[in-house]
Amino acid sequence: MNPHIKIYTLSTCSHCKSTKRLLDEYSIKYEFADVDLLSGAERQAVIEEVKRFNPDCSFPTIIIGDKVIIGFKEQEIRKALGL
């Protein structure tokens, strides 16, 4: 069974785009939120959610199952996905 994957990103972030590209390359399904494109209460709620995993609220914040990876760390992401 594949782990649930969620990534918190910014639409203008090159490392965020690299993360999405890596997952897309292997046809891995994931949820994502481009935090900078959200507004109001929804944006604030997502920022609080990110801070639970990453108090610095930096991007990308990647959750693979119960593992949290901060930033585009390709080898760490591949290992967490079993690639």
N, CA, C and O atoms as a Maestro MAE file, in Angstrom:
{
 s_m_m2io_version
 :::
 2.0.0
}

f_m_ct {
 s_m_title
 :::
 protein
 m_atom[332] {
  # First column is atom index #
  i_m_mmod_type
  r_m_x_coord
  r_m_y_coord
  r_m_z_coord
  i_m_residue_number
  s_m_chain_name
  s_m_pdb_residue_name
  s_m_pdb_atom_name
  i_m_atomic_number
  :::
  1 25 0.841 -1.190 0.000 1 A "MET " " N  " 7
  2 3 0.000 0.000 0.000 1 A "MET " " CA " 6
  3 2 0.881 1.246 0.000 1 A "MET " " C  " 6
  4 15 1.830 1.340 0.778 1 A "MET " " O  " 8
  5 25 0.572 2.178 -0.852 2 A "ASN " " N  " 7
  6 3 1.342 3.414 -0.946 2 A "ASN " " CA " 6
  7 2 0.970 4.358 0.187 2 A "ASN " " C  " 6
  8 15 -0.201 4.448 0.559 2 A "ASN " " O  " 8
  9 25 1.954 5.064 0.741 3 A "PRO " " N  " 7
  10 3 1.648 6.014 1.819 3 A "PRO " " CA " 6
  11 2 0.913 7.235 1.278 3 A "PRO " " C  " 6
  12 15 1.052 7.597 0.110 3 A "PRO " " O  " 8
  13 25 0.130 7.858 2.148 4 A "HIS " " N  " 7
  14 3 -0.529 9.112 1.787 4 A "HIS " " CA " 6
  15 2 0.544 10.192 1.687 4 A "HIS " " C  " 6
  16 15 1.420 10.284 2.547 4 A "HIS " " O  " 8
  17 25 0.475 11.005 0.644 5 A "ILE " " N  " 7
  18 3 1.479 12.048 0.418 5 A "ILE " " CA " 6
  19 2 0.770 13.392 0.296 5 A "ILE " " C  " 6
  20 15 -0.177 13.549 -0.474 5 A "ILE " " O  " 8
  21 25 1.251 14.351 1.074 6 A "LYS " " N  " 7
  22 3 0.743 15.719 0.974 6 A "LYS " " CA " 6
  23 2 1.938 16.646 0.971 6 A "LYS " " C  " 6
  24 15 2.863 16.484 1.768 6 A "LYS " " O  " 8
  25 25 1.918 17.619 0.073 7 A "ILE " " N  " 7
  26 3 2.997 18.602 0.046 7 A "ILE " " CA " 6
  27 2 2.400 20.004 0.129 7 A "ILE " " C  " 6
  28 15 1.390 20.322 -0.498 7 A "ILE " " O  " 8
  29 25 3.062 20.812 0.920 8 A "TYR " " N  " 7
  30 3 2.703 22.213 1.077 8 A "TYR " " CA " 6
  31 2 3.738 23.003 0.304 8 A "TYR " " C  " 6
  32 15 4.938 22.867 0.540 8 A "TYR " " O  " 8
  33 25 3.274 23.831 -0.621 9 A "THR " " N  " 7
  34 3 4.169 24.489 -1.566 9 A "THR " " CA " 6
  35 2 3.803 25.960 -1.742 9 A "THR " " C  " 6
  36 15 2.786 26.440 -1.242 9 A "THR " " O  " 8
  37 25 4.664 26.647 -2.462 10 A "LEU " " N  " 7
  38 3 4.384 27.991 -2.960 10 A "LEU " " CA " 6
  39 2 4.410 27.906 -4.482 10 A "LEU " " C  " 6
  40 15 5.243 27.196 -5.044 10 A "LEU " " O  " 8
  41 25 3.527 28.606 -5.145 11 A "SER " " N  " 7
  42 3 3.429 28.507 -6.606 11 A "SER " " CA " 6
  43 2 4.678 29.020 -7.313 11 A "SER " " C  " 6
  44 15 4.928 28.650 -8.460 11 A "SER " " O  " 8
  45 25 5.462 29.860 -6.657 12 A "THR " " N  " 7
  46 3 6.648 30.460 -7.276 12 A "THR " " CA " 6
  47 2 7.956 29.788 -6.865 12 A "THR " " C  " 6
  48 15 9.030 30.232 -7.272 12 A "THR " " O  " 8
  49 25 7.883 28.736 -6.075 13 A "CYS " " N  " 7
  50 3 9.059 28.098 -5.475 13 A "CYS " " CA " 6
  51 2 9.647 27.030 -6.411 13 A "CYS " " C  " 6
  52 15 8.965 26.066 -6.759 13 A "CYS " " O  " 8
  53 25 10.902 27.201 -6.813 14 A "SER " " N  " 7
  54 3 11.526 26.235 -7.732 14 A "SER " " CA " 6
  55 2 11.721 24.872 -7.067 14 A "SER " " C  " 6
  56 15 11.590 23.847 -7.737 14 A "SER " " O  " 8
  57 25 12.029 24.831 -5.778 15 A "HIS " " N  " 7
  58 3 12.191 23.545 -5.089 15 A "HIS " " CA " 6
  59 2 10.849 22.816 -4.976 15 A "HIS " " C  " 6
  60 15 10.792 21.587 -5.030 15 A "HIS " " O  " 8
  61 25 9.781 23.585 -4.821 16 A "CYS " " N  " 7
  62 3 8.442 22.998 -4.785 16 A "CYS " " CA " 6
  63 2 8.104 22.373 -6.140 16 A "CYS " " C  " 6
  64 15 7.553 21.275 -6.207 16 A "CYS " " O  " 8
  65 25 8.439 23.079 -7.209 17 A "LYS " " N  " 7
  66 3 8.191 22.556 -8.559 17 A "LYS " " CA " 6
  67 2 9.006 21.297 -8.806 17 A "LYS " " C  " 6
  68 15 8.521 20.360 -9.441 17 A "LYS " " O  " 8
  69 25 10.239 21.262 -8.312 18 A "SER " " N  " 7
  70 3 11.083 20.070 -8.466 18 A "SER " " CA " 6
  71 2 10.481 18.883 -7.726 18 A "SER " " C  " 6
  72 15 10.538 17.752 -8.210 18 A "SER " " O  " 8
  73 25 9.905 19.135 -6.556 19 A "THR " " N  " 7
  74 3 9.262 18.068 -5.787 19 A "THR " " CA " 6
  75 2 8.088 17.497 -6.563 19 A "THR " " C  " 6
  76 15 7.963 16.279 -6.693 19 A "THR " " O  " 8
  77 25 7.227 18.362 -7.080 20 A "LYS " " N  " 7
  78 3 6.071 17.905 -7.860 20 A "LYS " " CA " 6
  79 2 6.522 17.150 -9.104 20 A "LYS " " C  " 6
  80 15 5.938 16.126 -9.458 20 A "LYS " " O  " 8
  81 25 7.555 17.652 -9.765 21 A "ARG " " N  " 7
  82 3 8.066 17.009 -10.978 21 A "ARG " " CA " 6
  83 2 8.574 15.599 -10.670 21 A "ARG " " C  " 6
  84 15 8.325 14.670 -11.438 21 A "ARG " " O  " 8
  85 25 9.284 15.437 -9.554 22 A "LEU " " N  " 7
  86 3 9.787 14.116 -9.167 22 A "LEU " " CA " 6
  87 2 8.631 13.146 -8.938 22 A "LEU " " C  " 6
  88 15 8.666 12.016 -9.424 22 A "LEU " " O  " 8
  89 25 7.619 13.574 -8.209 23 A "LEU " " N  " 7
  90 3 6.469 12.704 -7.950 23 A "LEU " " CA " 6
  91 2 5.724 12.392 -9.244 23 A "LEU " " C  " 6
  92 15 5.303 11.255 -9.459 23 A "LEU " " O  " 8
  93 25 5.560 13.388 -10.098 24 A "ASP " " N  " 7
  94 3 4.877 13.179 -11.381 24 A "ASP " " CA " 6
  95 2 5.653 12.216 -12.280 24 A "ASP " " C  " 6
  96 15 5.062 11.419 -13.008 24 A "ASP " " O  " 8
  97 25 6.979 12.301 -12.220 25 A "GLU " " N  " 7
  98 3 7.834 11.435 -13.041 25 A "GLU " " CA " 6
  99 2 7.552 9.958 -12.771 25 A "GLU " " C  " 6
  100 15 7.641 9.127 -13.674 25 A "GLU " " O  " 8
  101 25 7.214 9.640 -11.525 26 A "TYR " " N  " 7
  102 3 6.926 8.258 -11.145 26 A "TYR " " CA " 6
  103 2 5.426 7.995 -11.027 26 A "TYR " " C  " 6
  104 15 5.019 6.964 -10.492 26 A "TYR " " O  " 8
  105 25 4.607 8.916 -11.520 27 A "SER " " N  " 7
  106 3 3.140 8.800 -11.477 27 A "SER " " CA " 6
  107 2 2.637 8.528 -10.064 27 A "SER " " C  " 6
  108 15 1.722 7.731 -9.859 27 A "SER " " O  " 8
  109 25 3.248 9.199 -9.097 28 A "ILE " " N  " 7
  110 3 2.863 9.043 -7.698 28 A "ILE " " CA " 6
  111 2 1.766 10.054 -7.390 28 A "ILE " " C  " 6
  112 15 1.907 11.247 -7.662 28 A "ILE " " O  " 8
  113 25 0.668 9.557 -6.818 29 A "LYS " " N  " 7
  114 3 -0.450 10.440 -6.476 29 A "LYS " " CA " 6
  115 2 -0.126 11.182 -5.183 29 A "LYS " " C  " 6
  116 15 0.434 10.617 -4.243 29 A "LYS " " O  " 8
  117 25 -0.491 12.451 -5.161 30 A "TYR " " N  " 7
  118 3 -0.250 13.269 -3.975 30 A "TYR " " CA " 6
  119 2 -1.255 14.408 -3.928 30 A "TYR " " C  " 6
  120 15 -1.824 14.803 -4.946 30 A "TYR " " O  " 8
  121 25 -1.456 14.922 -2.735 31 A "GLU " " N  " 7
  122 3 -2.242 16.134 -2.547 31 A "GLU " " CA " 6
  123 2 -1.260 17.274 -2.371 31 A "GLU " " C  " 6
  124 15 -0.162 17.072 -1.853 31 A "GLU " " O  " 8
  125 25 -1.637 18.461 -2.793 32 A "PHE " " N  " 7
  126 3 -0.775 19.608 -2.540 32 A "PHE " " CA " 6
  127 2 -1.617 20.848 -2.301 32 A "PHE " " C  " 6
  128 15 -2.769 20.942 -2.723 32 A "PHE " " O  " 8
  129 25 -1.002 21.788 -1.613 33 A "ALA " " N  " 7
  130 3 -1.626 23.091 -1.401 33 A "ALA " " CA " 6
  131 2 -0.589 24.156 -1.719 33 A "ALA " " C  " 6
  132 15 0.459 24.224 -1.076 33 A "ALA " " O  " 8
  133 25 -0.882 24.988 -2.715 34 A "ASP " " N  " 7
  134 3 -0.050 26.160 -3.000 34 A "ASP " " CA " 6
  135 2 -0.505 27.244 -2.025 34 A "ASP " " C  " 6
  136 15 -1.472 27.962 -2.282 34 A "ASP " " O  " 8
  137 25 0.199 27.351 -0.913 35 A "VAL " " N  " 7
  138 3 -0.237 28.199 0.192 35 A "VAL " " CA " 6
  139 2 -0.384 29.661 -0.224 35 A "VAL " " C  " 6
  140 15 -1.291 30.347 0.247 35 A "VAL " " O  " 8
  141 25 0.487 30.140 -1.091 36 A "ASP " " N  " 7
  142 3 0.426 31.549 -1.504 36 A "ASP " " CA " 6
  143 2 -0.800 31.872 -2.361 36 A "ASP " " C  " 6
  144 15 -1.136 33.043 -2.535 36 A "ASP " " O  " 8
  145 25 -1.463 30.862 -2.892 37 A "LEU " " N  " 7
  146 3 -2.650 31.100 -3.713 37 A "LEU " " CA " 6
  147 2 -3.941 31.030 -2.900 37 A "LEU " " C  " 6
  148 15 -5.020 31.319 -3.418 37 A "LEU " " O  " 8
  149 25 -3.831 30.650 -1.636 38 A "LEU " " N  " 7
  150 3 -4.989 30.607 -0.750 38 A "LEU " " CA " 6
  151 2 -5.202 31.993 -0.154 38 A "LEU " " C  " 6
  152 15 -4.315 32.845 -0.210 38 A "LEU " " O  " 8
  153 25 -6.383 32.211 0.415 39 A "SER " " N  " 7
  154 3 -6.628 33.508 1.041 39 A "SER " " CA " 6
  155 2 -7.478 33.344 2.296 39 A "SER " " C  " 6
  156 15 -8.125 32.319 2.511 39 A "SER " " O  " 8
  157 25 -7.454 34.376 3.104 40 A "GLY " " N  " 7
  158 3 -8.318 34.446 4.273 40 A "GLY " " CA " 6
  159 2 -8.128 33.315 5.260 40 A "GLY " " C  " 6
  160 15 -7.010 32.886 5.546 40 A "GLY " " O  " 8
  161 25 -9.263 32.841 5.776 41 A "ALA " " N  " 7
  162 3 -9.259 31.806 6.811 41 A "ALA " " CA " 6
  163 2 -8.654 30.502 6.307 41 A "ALA " " C  " 6
  164 15 -7.979 29.796 7.057 41 A "ALA " " O  " 8
  165 25 -8.895 30.181 5.034 42 A "GLU " " N  " 7
  166 3 -8.337 28.943 4.478 42 A "GLU " " CA " 6
  167 2 -6.809 28.998 4.505 42 A "GLU " " C  " 6
  168 15 -6.155 28.032 4.900 42 A "GLU " " O  " 8
  169 25 -6.255 30.114 4.091 43 A "ARG " " N  " 7
  170 3 -4.793 30.272 4.091 43 A "ARG " " CA " 6
  171 2 -4.243 30.158 5.514 43 A "ARG " " C  " 6
  172 15 -3.254 29.461 5.743 43 A "ARG " " O  " 8
  173 25 -4.873 30.833 6.461 44 A "GLN " " N  " 7
  174 3 -4.400 30.798 7.843 44 A "GLN " " CA " 6
  175 2 -4.475 29.381 8.404 44 A "GLN " " C  " 6
  176 15 -3.565 28.950 9.112 44 A "GLN " " O  " 8
  177 25 -5.543 28.656 8.100 45 A "ALA " " N  " 7
  178 3 -5.693 27.282 8.582 45 A "ALA " " CA " 6
  179 2 -4.595 26.386 8.022 45 A "ALA " " C  " 6
  180 15 -4.043 25.555 8.744 45 A "ALA " " O  " 8
  181 25 -4.275 26.546 6.747 46 A "VAL " " N  " 7
  182 3 -3.229 25.726 6.127 46 A "VAL " " CA " 6
  183 2 -1.861 26.089 6.699 46 A "VAL " " C  " 6
  184 15 -1.040 25.200 6.924 46 A "VAL " " O  " 8
  185 25 -1.601 27.363 6.937 47 A "ILE " " N  " 7
  186 3 -0.324 27.767 7.542 47 A "ILE " " CA " 6
  187 2 -0.175 27.139 8.926 47 A "ILE " " C  " 6
  188 15 0.907 26.669 9.280 47 A "ILE " " O  " 8
  189 25 -1.248 27.128 9.707 48 A "GLU " " N  " 7
  190 3 -1.194 26.488 11.035 48 A "GLU " " CA " 6
  191 2 -0.934 24.990 10.898 48 A "GLU " " C  " 6
  192 15 -0.213 24.405 11.706 48 A "GLU " " O  " 8
  193 25 -1.519 24.372 9.878 49 A "GLU " " N  " 7
  194 3 -1.287 22.949 9.614 49 A "GLU " " CA " 6
  195 2 0.185 22.700 9.273 49 A "GLU " " C  " 6
  196 15 0.789 21.753 9.778 49 A "GLU " " O  " 8
  197 25 0.758 23.546 8.422 50 A "VAL " " N  " 7
  198 3 2.175 23.415 8.061 50 A "VAL " " CA " 6
  199 2 3.040 23.544 9.309 50 A "VAL " " C  " 6
  200 15 3.981 22.772 9.489 50 A "VAL " " O  " 8
  201 25 2.735 24.502 10.166 51 A "LYS " " N  " 7
  202 3 3.538 24.739 11.374 51 A "LYS " " CA " 6
  203 2 3.531 23.551 12.325 51 A "LYS " " C  " 6
  204 15 4.473 23.383 13.100 51 A "LYS " " O  " 8
  205 25 2.488 22.722 12.285 52 A "ARG " " N  " 7
  206 3 2.470 21.498 13.105 52 A "ARG " " CA " 6
  207 2 3.606 20.569 12.698 52 A "ARG " " C  " 6
  208 15 4.202 19.901 13.544 52 A "ARG " " O  " 8
  209 25 3.903 20.527 11.412 53 A "PHE " " N  " 7
  210 3 4.955 19.657 10.889 53 A "PHE " " CA " 6
  211 2 6.296 20.371 10.795 53 A "PHE " " C  " 6
  212 15 7.347 19.744 10.925 53 A "PHE " " O  " 8
  213 25 6.262 21.673 10.571 54 A "ASN " " N  " 7
  214 3 7.457 22.460 10.277 54 A "ASN " " CA " 6
  215 2 7.282 23.854 10.893 54 A "ASN " " C  " 6
  216 15 6.760 24.761 10.245 54 A "ASN " " O  " 8
  217 25 7.721 24.020 12.149 55 A "PRO " " N  " 7
  218 3 7.518 25.298 12.842 55 A "PRO " " CA " 6
  219 2 8.071 26.516 12.098 55 A "PRO " " C  " 6
  220 15 7.574 27.626 12.289 55 A "PRO " " O  " 8
  221 25 9.088 26.328 11.256 56 A "ASP " " N  " 7
  222 3 9.643 27.445 10.483 56 A "ASP " " CA " 6
  223 2 8.766 27.819 9.290 56 A "ASP " " C  " 6
  224 15 8.950 28.875 8.686 56 A "ASP " " O  " 8
  225 25 7.817 26.953 8.955 57 A "CYS " " N  " 7
  226 3 6.876 27.195 7.853 57 A "CYS " " CA " 6
  227 2 7.623 27.495 6.548 57 A "CYS " " C  " 6
  228 15 7.312 28.459 5.848 57 A "CYS " " O  " 8
  229 25 8.615 26.652 6.237 58 A "SER " " N  " 7
  230 3 9.358 26.791 4.987 58 A "SER " " CA " 6
  231 2 8.819 25.783 3.969 58 A "SER " " C  " 6
  232 15 8.106 24.843 4.320 58 A "SER " " O  " 8
  233 25 9.171 25.997 2.720 59 A "PHE " " N  " 7
  234 3 8.579 25.208 1.636 59 A "PHE " " CA " 6
  235 2 9.639 24.637 0.719 59 A "PHE " " C  " 6
  236 15 10.693 25.245 0.534 59 A "PHE " " O  " 8
  237 25 9.371 23.466 0.138 60 A "PRO " " N  " 7
  238 3 8.204 22.635 0.375 60 A "PRO " " CA " 6
  239 2 8.298 21.898 1.714 60 A "PRO " " C  " 6
  240 15 9.383 21.580 2.198 60 A "PRO " " O  " 8
  241 25 7.135 21.642 2.286 61 A "THR " " N  " 7
  242 3 7.010 20.743 3.429 61 A "THR " " CA " 6
  243 2 6.294 19.521 2.883 61 A "THR " " C  " 6
  244 15 5.177 19.616 2.374 61 A "THR " " O  " 8
  245 25 6.947 18.370 2.994 62 A "ILE " " N  " 7
  246 3 6.470 17.142 2.358 62 A "ILE " " CA " 6
  247 2 6.145 16.125 3.441 62 A "ILE " " C  " 6
  248 15 6.983 15.842 4.297 62 A "ILE " " O  " 8
  249 25 4.932 15.571 3.411 63 A "ILE " " N  " 7
  250 3 4.544 14.525 4.347 63 A "ILE " " CA " 6
  251 2 4.308 13.263 3.537 63 A "ILE " " C  " 6
  252 15 3.442 13.217 2.663 63 A "ILE " " O  " 8
  253 25 5.098 12.237 3.845 64 A "ILE " " N  " 7
  254 3 4.972 10.935 3.184 64 A "ILE " " CA " 6
  255 2 4.671 9.935 4.289 64 A "ILE " " C  " 6
  256 15 5.563 9.543 5.042 64 A "ILE " " O  " 8
  257 25 3.405 9.523 4.384 65 A "GLY " " N  " 7
  258 3 3.008 8.671 5.500 65 A "GLY " " CA " 6
  259 2 3.185 9.442 6.798 65 A "GLY " " C  " 6
  260 15 2.562 10.485 6.995 65 A "GLY " " O  " 8
  261 25 4.042 8.926 7.693 66 A "ASP " " N  " 7
  262 3 4.306 9.629 8.952 66 A "ASP " " CA " 6
  263 2 5.666 10.321 8.945 66 A "ASP " " C  " 6
  264 15 6.133 10.781 9.988 66 A "ASP " " O  " 8
  265 25 6.304 10.399 7.780 67 A "LYS " " N  " 7
  266 3 7.618 11.042 7.654 67 A "LYS " " CA " 6
  267 2 7.454 12.453 7.098 67 A "LYS " " C  " 6
  268 15 6.707 12.680 6.146 67 A "LYS " " O  " 8
  269 25 8.167 13.395 7.711 68 A "VAL " " N  " 7
  270 3 8.138 14.786 7.261 68 A "VAL " " CA " 6
  271 2 9.507 15.138 6.689 68 A "VAL " " C  " 6
  272 15 10.531 14.915 7.334 68 A "VAL " " O  " 8
  273 25 9.521 15.685 5.481 69 A "ILE " " N  " 7
  274 3 10.755 16.128 4.824 69 A "ILE " " CA " 6
  275 2 10.589 17.618 4.531 69 A "ILE " " C  " 6
  276 15 9.608 18.043 3.922 69 A "ILE " " O  " 8
  277 25 11.561 18.391 4.976 70 A "ILE " " N  " 7
  278 3 11.527 19.837 4.764 70 A "ILE " " CA " 6
  279 2 12.505 20.173 3.644 70 A "ILE " " C  " 6
  280 15 13.700 19.897 3.754 70 A "ILE " " O  " 8
  281 25 12.003 20.763 2.575 71 A "GLY " " N  " 7
  282 3 12.853 21.121 1.445 71 A "GLY " " CA " 6
  283 2 12.923 19.999 0.421 71 A "GLY " " C  " 6
  284 15 12.503 18.872 0.685 71 A "GLY " " O  " 8
  285 25 13.457 20.323 -0.745 72 A "PHE " " N  " 7
  286 3 13.604 19.327 -1.812 72 A "PHE " " CA " 6
  287 2 14.893 18.554 -1.583 72 A "PHE " " C  " 6
  288 15 15.969 18.960 -2.024 72 A "PHE " " O  " 8
  289 25 14.763 17.434 -0.884 73 A "LYS " " N  " 7
  290 3 15.887 16.535 -0.610 73 A "LYS " " CA " 6
  291 2 15.609 15.254 -1.388 73 A "LYS " " C  " 6
  292 15 15.015 14.308 -0.871 73 A "LYS " " O  " 8
  293 25 16.050 15.247 -2.635 74 A "GLU " " N  " 7
  294 3 15.656 14.201 -3.573 74 A "GLU " " CA " 6
  295 2 15.934 12.799 -3.054 74 A "GLU " " C  " 6
  296 15 15.061 11.934 -3.131 74 A "GLU " " O  " 8
  297 25 17.122 12.557 -2.529 75 A "GLN " " N  " 7
  298 3 17.453 11.204 -2.064 75 A "GLN " " CA " 6
  299 2 16.568 10.791 -0.895 75 A "GLN " " C  " 6
  300 15 16.134 9.642 -0.818 75 A "GLN " " O  " 8
  301 25 16.300 11.719 0.011 76 A "GLU " " N  " 7
  302 3 15.442 11.426 1.158 76 A "GLU " " CA " 6
  303 2 14.008 11.137 0.706 76 A "GLU " " C  " 6
  304 15 13.349 10.247 1.244 76 A "GLU " " O  " 8
  305 25 13.539 11.885 -0.270 77 A "ILE " " N  " 7
  306 3 12.195 11.660 -0.818 77 A "ILE " " CA " 6
  307 2 12.134 10.291 -1.488 77 A "ILE " " C  " 6
  308 15 11.202 9.521 -1.258 77 A "ILE " " O  " 8
  309 25 13.133 9.993 -2.319 78 A "ARG " " N  " 7
  310 3 13.170 8.689 -2.998 78 A "ARG " " CA " 6
  311 2 13.172 7.545 -1.989 78 A "ARG " " C  " 6
  312 15 12.461 6.556 -2.163 78 A "ARG " " O  " 8
  313 25 13.970 7.682 -0.937 79 A "LYS " " N  " 7
  314 3 14.053 6.632 0.089 79 A "LYS " " CA " 6
  315 2 12.700 6.447 0.774 79 A "LYS " " C  " 6
  316 15 12.256 5.317 0.975 79 A "LYS " " O  " 8
  317 25 12.045 7.550 1.132 80 A "ALA " " N  " 7
  318 3 10.743 7.473 1.797 80 A "ALA " " CA " 6
  319 2 9.694 6.816 0.904 80 A "ALA " " C  " 6
  320 15 8.752 6.193 1.396 80 A "ALA " " O  " 8
  321 25 9.863 6.960 -0.414 81 A "LEU " " N  " 7
  322 3 8.918 6.378 -1.375 81 A "LEU " " CA " 6
  323 2 9.319 4.976 -1.822 81 A "LEU " " C  " 6
  324 15 8.569 4.311 -2.537 81 A "LEU " " O  " 8
  325 25 10.498 4.529 -1.402 82 A "GLY " " N  " 7
  326 3 10.975 3.210 -1.814 82 A "GLY " " CA " 6
  327 2 11.412 3.166 -3.262 82 A "GLY " " C  " 6
  328 15 11.288 2.127 -3.911 82 A "GLY " " O  " 8
  329 25 11.925 4.279 -3.789 83 A "LEU " " N  " 7
  330 3 12.361 4.345 -5.198 83 A "LEU " " CA " 6
  331 2 13.844 4.073 -5.323 83 A "LEU " " C  " 6
  332 15 14.383 4.086 -6.430 83 A "LEU " " O  " 8
  :::
 }
 m_bond[331] {
  # First column is bond index #
  i_m_from
  i_m_to
  i_m_order
  :::
  1 1 2 1
  2 2 3 1
  3 3 4 2
  4 3 5 1
  5 5 6 1
  6 6 7 1
  7 7 8 2
  8 7 9 1
  9 9 10 1
  10 10 11 1
  11 11 12 2
  12 11 13 1
  13 13 14 1
  14 14 15 1
  15 15 16 2
  16 15 17 1
  17 17 18 1
  18 18 19 1
  19 19 20 2
  20 19 21 1
  21 21 22 1
  22 22 23 1
  23 23 24 2
  24 23 25 1
  25 25 26 1
  26 26 27 1
  27 27 28 2
  28 27 29 1
  29 29 30 1
  30 30 31 1
  31 31 32 2
  32 31 33 1
  33 33 34 1
  34 34 35 1
  35 35 36 2
  36 35 37 1
  37 37 38 1
  38 38 39 1
  39 39 40 2
  40 39 41 1
  41 41 42 1
  42 42 43 1
  43 43 44 2
  44 43 45 1
  45 45 46 1
  46 46 47 1
  47 47 48 2
  48 47 49 1
  49 49 50 1
  50 50 51 1
  51 51 52 2
  52 51 53 1
  53 53 54 1
  54 54 55 1
  55 55 56 2
  56 55 57 1
  57 57 58 1
  58 58 59 1
  59 59 60 2
  60 59 61 1
  61 61 62 1
  62 62 63 1
  63 63 64 2
  64 63 65 1
  65 65 66 1
  66 66 67 1
  67 67 68 2
  68 67 69 1
  69 69 70 1
  70 70 71 1
  71 71 72 2
  72 71 73 1
  73 73 74 1
  74 74 75 1
  75 75 76 2
  76 75 77 1
  77 77 78 1
  78 78 79 1
  79 79 80 2
  80 79 81 1
  81 81 82 1
  82 82 83 1
  83 83 84 2
  84 83 85 1
  85 85 86 1
  86 86 87 1
  87 87 88 2
  88 87 89 1
  89 89 90 1
  90 90 91 1
  91 91 92 2
  92 91 93 1
  93 93 94 1
  94 94 95 1
  95 95 96 2
  96 95 97 1
  97 97 98 1
  98 98 99 1
  99 99 100 2
  100 99 101 1
  101 101 102 1
  102 102 103 1
  103 103 104 2
  104 103 105 1
  105 105 106 1
  106 106 107 1
  107 107 108 2
  108 107 109 1
  109 109 110 1
  110 110 111 1
  111 111 112 2
  112 111 113 1
  113 113 114 1
  114 114 115 1
  115 115 116 2
  116 115 117 1
  117 117 118 1
  118 118 119 1
  119 119 120 2
  120 119 121 1
  121 121 122 1
  122 122 123 1
  123 123 124 2
  124 123 125 1
  125 125 126 1
  126 126 127 1
  127 127 128 2
  128 127 129 1
  129 129 130 1
  130 130 131 1
  131 131 132 2
  132 131 133 1
  133 133 134 1
  134 134 135 1
  135 135 136 2
  136 135 137 1
  137 137 138 1
  138 138 139 1
  139 139 140 2
  140 139 141 1
  141 141 142 1
  142 142 143 1
  143 143 144 2
  144 143 145 1
  145 145 146 1
  146 146 147 1
  147 147 148 2
  148 147 149 1
  149 149 150 1
  150 150 151 1
  151 151 152 2
  152 151 153 1
  153 153 154 1
  154 154 155 1
  155 155 156 2
  156 155 157 1
  157 157 158 1
  158 158 159 1
  159 159 160 2
  160 159 161 1
  161 161 162 1
  162 162 163 1
  163 163 164 2
  164 163 165 1
  165 165 166 1
  166 166 167 1
  167 167 168 2
  168 167 169 1
  169 169 170 1
  170 170 171 1
  171 171 172 2
  172 171 173 1
  173 173 174 1
  174 174 175 1
  175 175 176 2
  176 175 177 1
  177 177 178 1
  178 178 179 1
  179 179 180 2
  180 179 181 1
  181 181 182 1
  182 182 183 1
  183 183 184 2
  184 183 185 1
  185 185 186 1
  186 186 187 1
  187 187 188 2
  188 187 189 1
  189 189 190 1
  190 190 191 1
  191 191 192 2
  192 191 193 1
  193 193 194 1
  194 194 195 1
  195 195 196 2
  196 195 197 1
  197 197 198 1
  198 198 199 1
  199 199 200 2
  200 199 201 1
  201 201 202 1
  202 202 203 1
  203 203 204 2
  204 203 205 1
  205 205 206 1
  206 206 207 1
  207 207 208 2
  208 207 209 1
  209 209 210 1
  210 210 211 1
  211 211 212 2
  212 211 213 1
  213 213 214 1
  214 214 215 1
  215 215 216 2
  216 215 217 1
  217 217 218 1
  218 218 219 1
  219 219 220 2
  220 219 221 1
  221 221 222 1
  222 222 223 1
  223 223 224 2
  224 223 225 1
  225 225 226 1
  226 226 227 1
  227 227 228 2
  228 227 229 1
  229 229 230 1
  230 230 231 1
  231 231 232 2
  232 231 233 1
  233 233 234 1
  234 234 235 1
  235 235 236 2
  236 235 237 1
  237 237 238 1
  238 238 239 1
  239 239 240 2
  240 239 241 1
  241 241 242 1
  242 242 243 1
  243 243 244 2
  244 243 245 1
  245 245 246 1
  246 246 247 1
  247 247 248 2
  248 247 249 1
  249 249 250 1
  250 250 251 1
  251 251 252 2
  252 251 253 1
  253 253 254 1
  254 254 255 1
  255 255 256 2
  256 255 257 1
  257 257 258 1
  258 258 259 1
  259 259 260 2
  260 259 261 1
  261 261 262 1
  262 262 263 1
  263 263 264 2
  264 263 265 1
  265 265 266 1
  266 266 267 1
  267 267 268 2
  268 267 269 1
  269 269 270 1
  270 270 271 1
  271 271 272 2
  272 271 273 1
  273 273 274 1
  274 274 275 1
  275 275 276 2
  276 275 277 1
  277 277 278 1
  278 278 279 1
  279 279 280 2
  280 279 281 1
  281 281 282 1
  282 282 283 1
  283 283 284 2
  284 283 285 1
  285 285 286 1
  286 286 287 1
  287 287 288 2
  288 287 289 1
  289 289 290 1
  290 290 291 1
  291 291 292 2
  292 291 293 1
  293 293 294 1
  294 294 295 1
  295 295 296 2
  296 295 297 1
  297 297 298 1
  298 298 299 1
  299 299 300 2
  300 299 301 1
  301 301 302 1
  302 302 303 1
  303 303 304 2
  304 303 305 1
  305 305 306 1
  306 306 307 1
  307 307 308 2
  308 307 309 1
  309 309 310 1
  310 310 311 1
  311 311 312 2
  312 311 313 1
  313 313 314 1
  314 314 315 1
  315 315 316 2
  316 315 317 1
  317 317 318 1
  318 318 319 1
  319 319 320 2
  320 319 321 1
  321 321 322 1
  322 322 323 1
  323 323 324 2
  324 323 325 1
  325 325 326 1
  326 326 327 1
  327 327 328 2
  328 327 329 1
  329 329 330 1
  330 330 331 1
  331 331 332 2
  :::
 }
}
